[in-house]
């Protein structure tokens, strides 16, 4: 039917193998490697956003700092003591100077803090 040379047959086999491999990767990424998605109703999502108000780290007390995720009473007290000893924070990144706040914790709260 098709008069193909040996070289042409090898190329067709190689291209077919790459196509099958690409489809396998696509299937894996689509069906197996997807992160879990949490479905939230619009009303619940709106409540979550409204409950998370920004915290001014230059004026908030320890109880205000505790509303931030990952900040407990001890760390909130450390932040207030650092601010008292060193003055107001000029940059959000200055919060990392407080003992107990590493890069991961800072990344979690940086969008929830403000400086005024």
N, C-alpha and C positions, 0 to 999 in steps of 0.2 A: 504494500500500500504506500508507505512512505519509504523512500530510499534515502536513509540517513547514514552518514558516515559514523564511525566509531566515536570520533571527537564530538560530533553533534549530539549523539546519544548521551555522552557523559555530561555535556552542558545542560541538556534537558533534565537529567537526573539530579544534577547539582541544584538547578533552579527550583525544581520540585521539592527537594529537601529543605531549601531555605524558606520556601513558601509554607511548608508544613511546620517548620520550626517557628516561624513568625505567628502563625495561627495558634500554636500551642502557647506561646508567650502571651498573646492577646487574651486567650481564654483564661490563663492563670491569673493575669492582672485583673481581669473583669470579675471572675467568680470566686477566686480563692484569696487573693492578696488585698482585698478591699478592707478598709477600716470599718469598724462597726459604726453605723449611723444611728443616732438617737433621734427618733421622731418626736417633735414637740409641737403641741397645738399652738396656734398663733397667740391665743390669749395667755397661755403659760409663758411663752417666749417674751411677750411684752412685760409681764410681771417680773420675770428674771432681770430684764434690762432695767426696769424702773427701780428695782430693789438695790441694784448695784450703782450707787452714786459715787462720784469721785471723792477722794479724801485729800484734803489739803494737808500735806505733811509738815507744813510750817506753822500751822495753827491747831491742828487736831491734838486732842489729848490721847492718853493711852487707850481709852475705851473706843475712840474713833479709829485708831490704828488697828484695833482688833477686828474691825469689820473687813479688813483686807484678807484675802485667802492666804493661808500659811503663816499669818502673824498672830501669835498667841499673846497672853498677858506679859510673859517675860520679855519677849522680843519687842513688844509695843513699849514697854518701860525703857528698854535699851535705846530705842529710837528717840523717845522724849528726852532721855538723859543726854544723848549725843547732841541733840539740837540745843539743849540748854547750855552745854559746855562749849560748843563750837559755833553757835549762831545758826541762823536760818540756812536751809539748803538752797543753794543757788541753781543747781541742776538736779534733775531727777536721778542722774547717775551717782550723785553724792550720797544717796541713800545706801549705796554699796559699801561705804566706809564704815557703816555700823556693823559691829561684830554679830554674825549670825545671818547676814543677808548676802547670799552668794548670787551668782549670775542666774541660776535657775529660778530662785525665788523672786529676784528682781524682774525677770522676764514675765513672770506670772502677774505681777502687780503694777508694772510700769504704765499700763493703760488705765489703771484705776486710781492713779494719784495725780495731783495737780500741785503747782507751786503758785502761791499768791502772796 
